[in-house]
Amino acid sequence: MSTVVPLPALVTLIDLCEQAGRAILTVREAGFRVDAKADASPVTAADLAANEILVAGLGACSTLPILSEEGRTVPWRERRAWPRFWLIDPLDGTREFVDGFDDFTVNVALVEEGRPVLGVIHAPASKISWAGSVGEGAWRWQQGERQAIRVAPRWPPRILASRAHLDATTRTWVSAIHGAQLERCGSSVKFCHIAEGKADLYPRFSPTCEWDTAAGQAVLEAAGGAVLAAETLEPLRCQQRNSLLNGHFIACASAAWRDRLAALASGGLE
């Protein structure tokens, strides 16, 4: 089955994410209340407004099912039968949004047979969008200009870590790489920075869900990078079990670094 999405359709998806982004900024400007979901994660009117726009827009241009962080809970027995579906996070980086930072995003991914094959990420505050179609390429949009992007791996690596989730395991992992540079930022922009050659590694050893990573994985893989499960160093997959939680993973500018990453895991990197 072809995963190619013609550029006009890709532009349509970007426009949809930009609409959701404008709704998020409107809520931010007006002020908002922060509620807690059942898992204690924060949710705001901005999350819900963006979700409404994305679900309506995707429903108008596609017949594929939609799985959203802010949508209904879809039982595993139902979604396991979906060969292709949209996986969305209407507001990735809600904690950053609540805390007044600008690195929050709108994420839309197309998943086929467990693999993210298309991703669109929009950063409302900077008005920058990234998109990628695996096998076709990846691009960055800013002020109406489209630029092709590609990973630019280098070692010692430039490492990205979450602002809100820099745990002891990640600190130890980073400290084991001589000469590594560490920068912290929020949301799926970390995948995009690797995809456009500004960084090299993003290790994640604390919980994430599939909607947090799918769009970023598609953009990064389309740009020549990889997102690898930390335990197996095989590509991270979606839709493999009942839980939507990811295992630990490492997003990287080069899948050829598997030996180095394996050595890191065993404590043997020189």
Helices and strands as residue ranges (DSSP letters): H 7-30, E 35-36, E 42-43, H 45-61, E 66-68, H 76-79, E 84-92, H 94-99, E 105-112, E 115-123, E 128-133, E 137-142, E 145-149, E 158-162, H 168-175, E 181-185, H 189-195, E 201-204, H 210-222, E 226-229, E 249-252, G 255-257, H 258-266
